[in-house]
């Protein structure tokens, strides 16, 4: 049984981190969550091309759910020497804003990085953005002096919606880099 997961950590020798949801009726994720130190899992080499294409060019990352994994990897690796980057990340609930504290700290340390979290089901304590990422697209794009490349990762519906909105705004196909995982 095989599954594809995005690596959520920067290159680091023979160590890596994954970001995945436990699917109760799933065939693989319950096993992954039940692993104990010292147990073995067979893995294949990393595949794919969802990487930062031009580190000096402004970029907007848009992700939802575990679609945050490749963006975390890219940010931890490239942010110190990259051009301006905005991360627009959506979740259902405040507790679903994965890596929130880490991204807030990165935004404090790197003035050229902006983190915009948004949720669709806020609680009384939430003070951030509300609604789907599509509703916050203009805010994410607004802080770049030149047209950024836009990287999108998440479920097909969100990716397709954001791509359509970007095309309406005049973005060329080569400026929109995406990865769907359903």
C-alpha positions in Angstrom: 0.0 0.0 0.0 1.5 3.4 -1.0 0.5 7.0 -0.3 2.1 10.2 -1.4 2.9 12.8 1.3 4.6 16.1 1.1 7.7 16.7 3.0 7.2 19.5 5.6 10.8 20.1 6.5 13.8 21.6 4.8 16.6 19.3 3.4 18.3 17.9 6.5 20.4 14.8 5.7 18.5 11.6 6.3 15.7 13.2 8.5 12.4 14.6 7.3 9.0 15.6 8.7 5.6 14.8 7.2 2.3 16.7 7.7 -0.7 14.4 7.4 -4.2 13.9 8.6 -5.3 10.7 10.4 -8.2 9.3 8.4 -10.0 6.9 10.8 -11.0 4.5 8.0 -7.8 5.0 6.1 -5.4 2.2 5.1 -2.1 4.0 5.8 -2.6 7.1 8.0 -3.7 5.1 11.1 -0.6 3.0 10.8 1.6 6.1 10.4 0.2 7.6 13.5 0.7 4.4 15.5 4.4 4.1 14.6 6.8 3.7 17.6 10.4 4.7 17.6 12.6 2.1 16.0 9.8 0.8 13.7 10.4 0.8 10.0 8.4 2.0 7.0 9.5 1.5 3.4 9.7 4.8 1.5 10.6 5.9 -2.0 12.7 8.8 -3.0 11.0 12.3 -3.1 9.2 13.0 -6.3 7.7 16.1 -7.9 8.6 19.6 -8.9 6.6 21.7 -6.5 9.5 23.9 -5.4 10.3 27.6 -5.4 11.3 28.4 -9.0 13.0 31.8 -8.5 14.0 32.5 -4.9 14.5 36.3 -5.5 11.1 36.8 -7.2 8.1 37.8 -5.1 5.9 34.9 -4.3 2.5 34.3 -2.8 1.8 30.8 -1.3 -1.8 29.8 -0.9 -2.6 26.6 1.0 -5.3 24.8 2.9 -5.1 21.9 5.3 -2.1 19.7 4.9 -1.4 21.6 1.7 0.8 23.7 4.0 3.5 21.0 4.1 5.5 22.0 1.0 5.2 25.7 1.9 6.7 25.0 5.3 9.6 23.1 3.7 10.2 25.9 1.2 10.0 28.7 3.8 12.3 27.1 6.3 14.9 26.5 3.5 14.6 29.6 1.3 13.2 32.4 3.5 16.5 33.8 4.8 17.7 34.6 1.3 14.4 34.9 -0.7 12.5 37.8 -2.1 9.2 38.9 -0.6 6.8 36.0 0.3 3.2 36.1 1.5 1.6 32.9 2.9 -2.2 32.8 2.8 -3.3 29.7 4.7 -6.8 28.5 5.3 -8.3 26.1 7.8 -11.7 25.4 9.2 -11.0 26.0 12.9 -8.3 28.0 14.8 -6.7 24.8 16.0 -6.3 23.8 12.4 -3.9 26.6 11.5 -1.0 24.2 11.3 2.5 25.6 12.3 0.8 28.9 13.3 3.3 29.9 16.0 6.2 29.0 13.8 5.0 31.1 10.9 4.2 34.1 13.2 7.8 33.9 14.5 9.1 33.8 10.9 7.1 36.9 10.1 8.6 38.6 13.1 12.2 37.7 12.1 11.9 38.3 8.4 10.2 41.6 7.4 9.8 40.4 3.8 7.5 37.5 4.9 3.8 38.0 5.6 1.6 35.3 7.1 -2.2 35.6 6.6 -4.2 32.9 8.4 -7.9 32.6 7.7 -10.6 30.2 9.0 -14.1 29.4 8.0 -15.4 28.5 11.5 -14.1 31.0 14.0 -14.5 30.9 17.8 -14.9 33.9 20.0 -11.1 34.2 20.6 -10.2 34.3 16.9 -9.1 37.7 15.7 -7.6 36.8 12.2 -9.2 36.5 8.8 -12.5 34.8 8.3 -13.6 33.0 5.2 -12.0 30.9 2.5 -8.6 31.8 1.1 -10.3 32.9 -2.1 -11.8 35.9 -0.2 -8.4 37.0 0.9 -6.6 36.7 -2.4 -6.5 40.4 -3.1 -5.0 41.1 0.3 -2.3 38.5 -0.3 -1.4 40.0 -3.7 -1.6 43.6 -2.6 1.7 43.8 -0.8 4.0 43.0 -3.7 5.5 45.8 -5.9 5.9 43.5 -8.9 3.6 40.7 -10.0 4.5 37.6 -7.9 4.5 34.0 -8.8 1.6 32.3 -7.1 2.0 28.8 -5.6 -1.2 26.9 -4.6 -1.5 23.6 -2.8 -4.6 21.9 -1.4 -7.8 20.3 -2.5 -8.9 20.4 -6.1 -11.8 22.8 -5.6 -9.8 25.4 -3.9 -6.9 25.1 -6.3 -9.2 25.4 -9.3 -11.1 28.4 -7.8 -7.8 30.3 -7.1 -6.4 29.6 -10.5 -9.6 30.9 -12.1 -9.5 34.1 -10.0 -5.8 34.6 -10.9 -6.5 34.2 -14.6 -9.3 36.8 -14.3 -6.8 39.1 -12.8 -4.5 38.7 -15.8 -2.0 36.2 -14.4 -0.2 34.1 -17.0 -0.2 30.3 -16.7 3.5 30.2 -16.1 3.0 32.5 -13.0 0.6 30.0 -11.4 2.3 26.9 -9.9 0.0 24.4 -8.2 -0.3 21.0 -6.6 -3.6 19.2 -6.0 -3.9 16.3 -3.6 -7.4 14.8 -4.1 
